[in-house]
Amino acid sequence: MSETAMDDAPISPGLVGGAAGVVTFGMLASVTVLLFDRIAVAVLVGALSGVGIFYTVPYTIRRADEDYVRDAHRNLARSFHPGAAGYALSGAGVVVLALLFVFESLLLPVAVALTLAMAEYVVLSRVLPRAGESSVEDHEDAWSSDEWDE
C-alpha cells in the first residue's frame, strides 16, 4: 500500500472553485425556496450564482499566484474570460432573487438579470486582466503618473 497522503498534493484552484460553487448553489437555492417556495426558481438562482463563483474563485486565485503562466497558445477558448463571466453570473443570481421581491412574474427578473450579466461581461472582459497577465504594462513606453512628479 502506498503511503501518499492528501496533504502532499496541492489543491487545484478549479477544485476550490467547484466546492465554492456547490456551496453557493446550495445556500442561494435554499434561501430562494424558503422565501418564495418555488423550486425551479431556486435552481435557476442557485445555478447562476454557483456557476459564477465556480469561475470567479479560480480566476482570483490564479491572479494572485505570481508563478502562474497562462498557456494561451494551447487554449482553444482564448476569447472566453472566466473572471468576467464569473463576476457577471454571480451577480445575476442575486439580481433575480432581488427582483422577485418586486415582480410576480419570473420572466422579467430573469430577462433583466441575463441582460445585465451580458452587459457586465462585455465591459469586464475588456477591463479585467486575464490570469497570468500583468495588469501593469512592463515596457518602457508605458504611461505612468510618476512622470508628473519630475
C-alpha positions as CSV (number, residue, x, y, z in Angstrom):
1,M,0.0,0.0,0.0
2,S,1.4,3.4,-0.9
3,E,2.0,6.0,1.8
4,T,0.8,9.0,-0.1
5,A,-1.3,11.5,1.9
6,M,-3.7,14.0,0.6
7,D,-1.5,16.8,2.1
8,D,1.2,16.0,-0.4
9,A,-0.7,17.1,-3.4
10,P,-1.6,20.8,-3.8
11,I,-5.3,21.6,-4.2
12,S,-6.1,23.0,-7.6
13,P,-7.9,26.3,-8.0
14,G,-10.6,24.5,-10.0
15,L,-11.3,22.2,-7.1
16,V,-11.7,25.1,-4.7
17,G,-13.9,26.9,-7.2
18,G,-16.1,23.8,-7.6
19,A,-16.5,23.5,-3.9
20,A,-17.4,27.2,-3.5
21,G,-19.8,26.9,-6.4
22,V,-21.6,24.0,-4.9
23,V,-21.9,25.7,-1.5
24,T,-23.1,28.9,-3.2
25,F,-25.7,26.9,-5.2
26,G,-27.0,25.2,-2.1
27,M,-27.2,28.4,0.0
28,L,-28.9,30.6,-2.6
29,A,-31.3,27.8,-3.7
30,S,-32.3,27.1,-0.1
31,V,-32.9,30.8,0.6
32,T,-35.0,31.1,-2.5
33,V,-37.1,28.1,-1.6
34,L,-37.6,29.5,1.9
35,L,-38.6,32.9,0.6
36,F,-40.7,32.1,-2.5
37,D,-41.4,28.3,-2.2
38,R,-40.6,27.8,-5.9
39,I,-38.1,25.1,-6.6
40,A,-37.5,25.8,-10.3
41,V,-36.7,29.5,-9.5
42,A,-34.4,28.3,-6.7
43,V,-32.5,26.1,-9.0
44,L,-32.1,29.0,-11.5
45,V,-30.9,31.4,-8.9
46,G,-28.5,28.9,-7.3
47,A,-27.2,27.8,-10.7
48,L,-26.4,31.3,-11.9
49,S,-24.6,32.3,-8.8
50,G,-22.9,28.9,-8.4
51,V,-21.5,28.9,-11.9
52,G,-20.4,32.5,-11.4
53,I,-18.5,31.6,-8.2
54,F,-17.1,28.5,-10.0
55,Y,-15.4,30.8,-12.5
56,T,-14.5,33.6,-10.1
57,V,-12.7,31.8,-7.4
58,P,-10.1,30.0,-9.6
59,Y,-9.6,33.3,-11.6
60,T,-8.9,35.2,-8.3
61,I,-6.5,32.5,-7.1
62,R,-4.6,32.4,-10.3
63,R,-4.4,36.2,-10.5
64,A,-2.8,36.2,-7.0
65,D,-0.3,33.5,-8.0
66,E,2.8,35.1,-9.4
67,D,4.2,31.8,-10.7
68,Y,1.0,31.1,-12.8
69,V,1.7,31.4,-16.5
70,R,-1.3,31.2,-18.9
71,D,-0.7,28.8,-21.7
72,A,-2.5,31.0,-24.4
73,H,-1.3,29.2,-27.5
74,R,-2.9,25.9,-26.4
75,N,-6.1,27.3,-25.1
76,L,-8.9,26.9,-27.6
77,A,-11.2,29.3,-25.7
78,R,-8.9,32.3,-25.7
79,S,-11.7,34.7,-26.2
80,F,-13.6,33.5,-23.1
81,H,-12.7,35.5,-19.9
82,P,-13.6,33.4,-16.8
83,G,-13.1,36.2,-14.4
84,A,-15.6,38.5,-16.3
85,A,-18.1,35.6,-16.7
86,G,-17.8,34.7,-13.0
87,Y,-18.4,38.2,-11.8
88,A,-21.3,38.7,-14.2
89,L,-23.0,35.4,-13.4
90,S,-22.6,35.5,-9.7
91,G,-24.3,38.9,-9.6
92,A,-27.1,37.7,-12.0
93,G,-28.4,35.2,-9.5
94,V,-28.7,37.8,-6.8
95,V,-30.4,40.2,-9.2
96,V,-33.0,37.5,-10.0
97,L,-33.6,37.0,-6.3
98,A,-33.9,40.7,-5.5
99,L,-36.3,41.3,-8.5
100,L,-38.5,38.5,-7.4
101,F,-39.5,40.7,-4.4
102,V,-40.8,43.3,-6.8
103,F,-42.3,41.3,-9.7
104,E,-44.7,38.4,-9.5
105,S,-43.7,37.0,-12.9
106,L,-40.4,35.1,-13.3
107,L,-39.8,36.2,-16.9
108,L,-39.0,39.9,-16.2
109,P,-36.4,39.3,-13.4
110,V,-34.6,36.6,-15.5
111,A,-34.6,38.8,-18.6
112,V,-33.2,41.8,-16.6
113,A,-30.6,39.7,-14.9
114,L,-29.4,38.0,-18.0
115,T,-29.2,41.3,-19.9
116,L,-27.3,42.9,-17.1
117,A,-25.0,39.9,-16.9
118,M,-24.2,40.1,-20.7
119,A,-23.5,43.9,-20.4
120,E,-21.3,43.2,-17.3
121,Y,-19.4,40.5,-19.2
122,V,-18.7,42.7,-22.2
123,V,-17.4,45.5,-20.1
124,L,-15.4,43.3,-17.6
125,S,-13.8,41.2,-20.4
126,R,-12.3,44.4,-21.8
127,V,-11.2,45.8,-18.4
128,L,-10.1,42.9,-16.3
129,P,-6.6,41.4,-17.0
130,R,-6.5,37.7,-17.7
131,A,-5.0,35.3,-15.2
132,G,-1.2,35.1,-15.9
133,E,-1.1,38.6,-17.5
134,S,0.3,41.6,-15.8
135,S,-2.2,44.3,-15.0
136,V,0.5,46.9,-15.3
137,E,2.4,47.3,-18.6
138,D,6.1,46.5,-18.1
139,H,7.7,48.1,-21.1
140,E,9.4,51.5,-21.4
141,D,6.6,53.2,-23.4
142,A,4.0,52.5,-20.7
143,W,2.4,55.7,-19.4
144,S,3.0,56.4,-15.8
145,S,1.8,59.2,-13.4
146,D,5.3,59.2,-12.0
147,E,6.3,61.5,-14.9
148,W,4.2,64.3,-13.4
149,D,6.4,64.4,-10.3
150,E,9.5,65.3,-12.3
